[in-house]
Amino acid sequence: MGYDLLIRADGNVQMGTGHVMRCISLAQGWRRAGGKVLFALAEATPNLEQRLRGEDFSFVRLNAPMGGETDVAQTVALARRHSAAWVIADGYHFGADYQCGIKTAGLRLLLFDDYGHATHYSADVILNQDLCADARLYQQREKHARLLLGPRYVLLREQFQAWRNWKRSIPKAARNILLTLGGSDPNNVTGKVIEALCGLDVKTKIVVGGSNPHLGKLQAAIRGSKPAFELVVDATNMPELMAWADTAIAAGGTTSSELLFMGLPMLLLVLADNQRLQVEAVHREGAGLNMGPPDHLTTDVLRRAVEALQSAADRRKQMSARGRQLVDGAGIERVIQAIRTAGKQDATPATDPHAFPNDN
């Protein structure tokens, strides 16, 4: 069976599930446009594999260290076997050597990147959908490389498409909180946030992945606390949960872009170094508040921040409007168009001049 795209991404408890999840968003869009997609994973949790099956995407498991020579060889062999002209790679282990190997084999390559992790870039398309995306991160790139930078290229999952024209209402007092800190949360920051929210006049829906190693602890922490806390495992209705909420407490990964699209005011935590610039940018743009790394955040400080945002209706209204301005929901169409047109133009590609609209 032939595939147009071979998506190479990984996920486990330590790295989380975000790389695979945003590739699922691209795969959904590509399939809607009539294309076919195959996933290749060297690392994957059982829940991620189940998610791919639930989305009806085919996948294979590689037997190779992530990003190494054997990974390149197996990826190239898969692409040739299934007549895939494009490899889509998402992960910080896909550095200069990996990219060079894919390109030397005659394949086209789109690389997801968040902070300029590679020493050199030979991909045909480099996609950084964060607010902090900057062409200066990619000065060491081949002339043919096209940059897709900024929130115009945010890849929203299929379930968000129906919400493009939805309008959020801003209550005088925010009582509903969505707590979502990634698919795995290995350090159980979710438990610390639950402790901070105890005793507040709020209802909290806690979204966790099935691969969360602390699921039992979280269930015990909220036992008998309904309706104050509700645990949602492997949520399939994130837009509805975001629409229900008045505010969110989240991490600076892929979910933060979804929250911007849904116009949900947020308190953001930096759970990994690669999230810091995105969180700072959301704060700077006025669409959320930067709470910093959890190691330096006390439950008392977090509780006071939640209470302050609860009562600040005007500020939440401004945050909501700014989020919708930044992420308009058409990113997938723009990325698909870039894939289809890559290599057809003789001009040296550069950053899209509209990659980050100057609408402050």
C-alpha positions as CSV (number, residue, x, y, z in Angstrom):
1,M,0.0,0.0,0.0
2,G,1.4,3.4,-0.9
3,Y,1.6,6.4,1.4
4,D,2.3,10.0,0.6
5,L,3.8,10.9,4.0
6,L,5.9,8.8,6.4
7,I,5.7,10.4,9.8
8,R,8.7,9.7,12.1
9,A,7.9,10.6,15.8
10,D,8.3,9.2,19.2
11,G,6.8,9.3,22.7
12,N,7.4,7.9,26.1
13,V,6.9,8.8,29.7
14,Q,10.0,11.0,29.9
15,M,9.7,12.9,26.6
16,G,5.9,13.0,26.7
17,T,3.4,12.5,23.9
18,G,3.4,16.0,22.3
19,H,5.6,15.1,19.3
20,V,3.3,12.3,18.2
21,M,0.1,14.3,19.0
22,R,0.9,17.2,16.8
23,C,1.9,14.9,14.0
24,I,-1.5,13.3,14.4
25,S,-2.9,16.8,13.7
26,L,-1.0,17.1,10.5
27,A,-1.9,13.5,9.5
28,Q,-5.6,14.3,10.0
29,G,-5.4,17.3,7.8
30,W,-3.5,15.5,5.1
31,R,-6.1,12.7,5.1
32,R,-8.9,15.2,4.9
33,A,-7.1,16.5,1.8
34,G,-7.1,13.0,0.3
35,G,-3.6,11.8,1.2
36,K,-2.4,8.7,3.0
37,V,-0.1,8.6,6.1
38,L,2.1,6.0,7.7
39,F,3.6,6.5,11.2
40,A,7.0,5.1,12.2
41,L,7.9,5.0,15.9
42,A,11.0,3.8,17.7
43,E,9.5,4.7,21.1
44,A,5.8,4.7,21.9
45,T,3.6,4.0,25.0
46,P,0.7,1.6,24.7
47,N,-1.6,4.5,25.0
48,L,0.0,6.3,22.0
49,E,-0.3,3.1,19.9
50,Q,-4.0,2.8,21.0
51,R,-4.5,6.5,20.0
52,L,-3.1,5.8,16.5
53,R,-5.4,2.8,16.2
54,G,-8.4,4.8,17.3
55,E,-7.6,7.4,14.7
56,D,-7.3,4.6,12.1
57,F,-3.7,5.5,11.2
58,S,-1.3,2.7,10.2
59,F,2.0,2.5,12.1
60,V,5.1,0.4,12.4
61,R,7.7,0.1,15.1
62,L,11.4,0.7,14.3
63,N,14.1,-1.4,16.0
64,A,16.7,1.3,16.3
65,P,18.1,4.0,18.7
66,M,16.2,7.2,18.0
67,G,17.9,9.5,15.5
68,G,20.9,7.3,14.7
69,E,22.2,5.7,11.5
70,T,20.0,2.7,11.9
71,D,17.0,4.9,12.4
72,V,17.8,6.7,9.1
73,A,18.3,3.4,7.2
74,Q,15.0,1.9,8.5
75,T,13.1,5.1,7.8
76,V,14.5,5.4,4.2
77,A,13.7,1.7,3.6
78,L,10.1,2.2,4.8
79,A,9.7,5.3,2.7
80,R,10.9,3.5,-0.5
81,R,8.8,0.4,0.2
82,H,5.7,2.5,0.5
83,S,6.5,5.1,-2.2
84,A,6.4,8.0,0.3
85,A,8.1,11.0,-1.1
86,W,8.1,12.9,2.2
87,V,9.3,12.2,5.6
88,I,7.9,14.3,8.5
89,A,10.2,14.2,11.5
90,D,9.3,15.5,15.0
91,G,11.8,15.1,17.8
92,Y,14.9,16.7,19.3
93,H,17.0,13.6,18.3
94,F,16.6,14.4,14.6
95,G,19.7,16.5,14.3
96,A,22.0,17.4,11.4
97,D,23.2,13.9,10.6
98,Y,19.7,12.5,10.5
99,Q,18.4,15.2,8.2
100,C,21.4,14.8,5.9
101,G,20.8,11.0,5.8
102,I,17.2,11.5,4.7
103,K,18.0,14.1,2.1
104,T,21.0,12.1,0.7
105,A,18.5,9.2,0.1
106,G,16.5,11.5,-2.2
107,L,13.6,12.1,0.1
108,R,11.9,15.3,1.0
109,L,11.9,16.3,4.6
110,L,9.7,18.4,6.8
111,L,11.2,18.9,10.3
112,F,9.3,20.1,13.4
113,D,11.6,22.3,15.5
114,D,10.9,24.3,18.7
115,Y,14.2,26.0,19.6
116,G,16.9,25.5,16.9
117,H,18.1,22.1,18.4
118,A,20.2,21.1,15.4
119,T,23.7,22.3,14.5
120,H,22.7,22.4,10.8
121,Y,19.5,22.1,8.8
122,S,19.0,20.4,5.5
123,A,15.3,19.8,5.6
124,D,13.1,21.2,2.8
125,V,10.7,22.7,5.3
126,I,11.3,23.7,8.9
127,L,8.2,24.2,10.9
128,N,8.3,26.1,14.2
129,Q,4.7,26.9,15.3
130,D,5.6,28.6,18.6
131,L,5.0,32.3,19.3
132,C,8.7,32.7,19.9
133,A,9.8,31.3,16.5
134,D,12.6,33.3,15.0
135,A,14.6,32.9,11.7
136,R,17.8,33.6,13.6
137,L,17.5,30.1,15.1
138,Y,18.0,28.6,11.6
139,Q,20.9,30.6,10.2
140,Q,22.8,27.3,9.7
141,R,20.5,25.9,7.0
142,E,20.7,25.0,3.4
143,K,19.5,27.6,0.9
144,H,16.6,25.4,-0.2
145,A,15.1,25.3,3.3
146,R,11.8,27.0,3.7
147,L,10.8,28.3,7.2
148,L,7.3,28.2,8.5
149,L,7.4,30.2,11.6
150,G,4.9,31.3,14.2
151,P,1.3,30.7,15.2
152,R,0.0,31.1,11.7
153,Y,1.2,27.5,11.3
154,V,-0.3,25.9,14.5
155,L,-1.5,22.4,13.7
156,L,-4.8,21.9,15.5
157,R,-6.3,18.5,15.8
158,E,-9.4,17.6,13.7
159,Q,-11.8,18.0,16.6
160,F,-11.0,21.7,16.9
161,Q,-12.0,22.6,13.3
162,A,-15.7,22.9,14.1
163,W,-14.9,25.6,16.7
164,R,-13.4,28.3,14.4
165,N,-16.4,30.6,14.6
166,W,-17.2,29.9,18.3
167,K,-17.4,32.9,20.6
168,R,-16.4,32.6,24.3
169,S,-18.4,34.3,27.0
170,I,-16.4,35.8,29.9
171,P,-18.1,35.4,33.3
172,K,-17.7,37.9,36.0
173,A,-16.2,35.3,38.3
174,A,-14.2,32.3,36.9
175,R,-15.3,29.1,38.6
176,N,-14.4,26.4,36.1
177,I,-10.7,25.4,35.8
178,L,-9.1,23.0,33.3
179,L,-5.9,21.5,34.6
180,T,-3.8,19.8,31.9
181,L,0.0,19.2,32.2
182,G,0.8,16.8,29.3
183,G,0.3,13.2,28.6
184,S,2.8,11.8,31.1
185,D,3.8,14.4,33.7
186,P,6.6,12.2,35.2
187,N,7.2,14.6,38.1
188,N,3.5,14.7,39.2
189,V,3.2,18.5,39.0
190,T,-0.5,17.8,38.6
191,G,-0.6,16.7,42.3
192,K,1.0,19.9,43.4
193,V,-1.5,22.0,41.5
194,I,-4.4,20.0,43.0
195,E,-3.0,20.8,46.5
196,A,-3.0,24.5,45.6
197,L,-6.6,24.4,44.4
198,C,-8.0,22.6,47.4
199,G,-10.4,24.8,49.3
200,L,-11.0,27.3,46.5
201,D,-14.5,28.0,45.2
202,V,-13.9,26.3,41.9
203,K,-14.7,23.2,39.9
204,T,-11.6,21.6,38.3
205,K,-11.4,19.0,35.5
206,I,-8.0,17.3,35.5
207,V,-6.9,15.9,32.1
208,V,-4.2,13.3,32.2
209,G,-2.8,10.7,29.8
210,G,-3.2,7.0,30.4
211,S,0.6,6.8,30.4
212,N,0.8,9.0,33.5
213,P,2.8,7.0,36.1
214,H,1.1,8.8,39.0
215,L,-2.5,8.1,38.0
216,G,-3.2,6.1,41.2
217,K,-1.9,8.9,43.4
218,L,-4.1,11.5,41.6
219,Q,-7.2,9.3,41.9
220,A,-6.5,9.0,45.6
221,A,-5.9,12.7,46.0
222,I,-9.3,13.6,44.7
223,R,-11.3,10.7,46.1
224,G,-14.5,12.0,47.6
225,S,-14.0,15.5,46.4
226,K,-16.6,15.6,43.6
227,P,-17.8,17.9,42.2
228,A,-14.8,20.0,43.1
229,F,-12.4,17.7,41.1
230,E,-13.0,15.4,38.2
231,L,-10.3,13.3,36.6
232,V,-10.5,12.8,32.8
233,V,-8.1,10.1,31.4
234,D,-7.1,10.2,27.7
235,A,-9.7,12.9,26.9
236,T,-11.2,12.7,23.4
237,N,-13.2,15.9,23.8
238,M,-10.6,18.6,24.5
239,P,-12.5,21.5,22.7
240,E,-15.6,20.8,24.8
241,L,-13.5,20.8,28.0
242,M,-11.8,24.0,27.0
243,A,-15.1,25.6,26.2
244,W,-16.5,24.5,29.6
245,A,-13.6,26.1,31.4
246,D,-13.2,29.7,32.4
247,T,-9.4,29.5,32.9
248,A,-6.8,26.8,32.4
249,I,-3.6,25.7,34.2
250,A,-1.4,24.1,31.6
251,A,2.2,23.5,30.4
252,G,3.8,25.4,27.5
253,G,3.6,22.6,25.0
254,T,1.2,21.9,22.2
255,T,-1.8,22.3,24.4
256,S,-1.0,26.0,25.0
257,S,-1.6,26.7,21.3
258,E,-4.9,24.9,21.5
259,L,-5.8,27.1,24.5
260,L,-4.9,30.2,22.5
261,F,-7.2,29.1,19.7
262,M,-10.1,28.5,22.1
263,G,-9.5,31.9,23.7
264,L,-9.1,30.4,27.2
265,P,-7.1,32.5,29.7
266,M,-4.3,30.5,31.2
267,L,-1.7,30.1,33.8
268,L,1.3,28.4,32.2
269,L,4.0,26.3,33.9
270,V,7.4,25.6,32.3
271,L,7.7,21.8,32.7
272,A,10.7,21.5,30.3
273,D,13.4,23.8,29.0
274,N,12.0,23.7,25.5
275,Q,8.8,25.3,26.8
276,R,10.3,28.4,28.4
277,L,10.4,30.6,25.3
278,Q,6.8,29.7,24.3
279,V,5.5,30.4,27.8
280,E,7.4,33.8,27.9
281,A,5.9,34.7,24.6
282,V,2.3,33.9,25.6
283,H,2.8,36.1,28.7
284,R,4.4,38.9,26.6
285,E,1.6,38.8,24.1
286,G,-1.0,39.2,26.9
287,A,-2.7,35.8,26.3
288,G,-1.7,34.1,29.5
289,L,0.5,34.3,32.7
290,N,3.9,32.8,33.1
291,M,4.1,30.9,36.4
292,G,7.6,29.6,35.7
293,P,9.0,26.2,36.6
294,P,7.1,24.3,39.2
295,D,10.3,23.8,41.3
296,H,10.2,27.5,42.2
297,L,6.4,27.8,42.6
298,T,4.8,27.3,46.0
299,T,1.2,26.2,46.3
300,D,0.4,29.5,48.1
301,V,1.7,31.6,45.2
302,L,-0.2,29.5,42.7
303,R,-3.4,29.7,44.8
304,R,-3.2,33.5,44.9
305,A,-2.6,33.7,41.1
306,V,-5.7,31.6,40.5
307,E,-7.8,33.7,42.8
308,A,-6.6,37.0,41.2
309,L,-7.4,35.8,37.7
310,Q,-10.8,34.5,38.9
311,S,-12.0,38.0,39.8
312,A,-10.3,39.8,36.9
313,A,-13.0,39.6,34.2
314,D,-11.6,42.4,32.1
315,R,-8.1,40.9,32.0
316,R,-9.5,37.5,31.1
317,K,-11.5,39.1,28.3
318,Q,-8.3,40.7,26.9
319,M,-6.4,37.4,27.2
320,S,-9.2,35.5,25.4
321,A,-9.3,38.0,22.5
322,R,-5.5,38.0,22.1
323,G,-5.4,34.2,22.0
324,R,-7.9,34.1,19.1
325,Q,-5.9,36.7,17.2
326,L,-2.7,34.7,17.5
327,V,-4.1,31.3,16.5
328,D,-6.8,31.5,13.8
329,G,-7.1,27.7,13.1
330,A,-6.0,27.7,9.5
331,G,-2.4,26.5,10.2
332,I,-2.9,23.0,8.8
333,E,-4.0,24.3,5.4
334,R,-1.0,26.6,5.3
335,V,1.4,23.7,6.1
336,I,-0.2,21.3,3.6
337,Q,0.1,24.0,0.9
338,A,3.8,24.5,1.8
339,I,4.4,20.7,1.5
340,R,2.7,20.6,-1.9
341,T,4.6,23.6,-3.3
342,A,8.0,22.8,-1.8
343,G,10.7,22.5,-4.5
344,K,8.5,23.9,-7.3
345,Q,9.9,27.4,-7.0
346,D,13.3,28.4,-8.1
347,A,13.7,31.3,-5.7
348,T,15.6,30.8,-2.5
349,P,13.0,30.2,0.2
350,A,13.0,32.4,3.2
351,T,10.7,33.1,6.2
352,D,7.1,33.7,5.3
353,P,6.8,37.5,5.7
354,H,3.5,37.0,7.4
355,A,4.7,34.2,9.7
356,F,4.1,36.3,12.8
357,P,1.6,39.1,12.2
358,N,2.6,42.4,13.8
359,D,-0.8,43.2,15.4
360,N,0.2,44.2,18.9
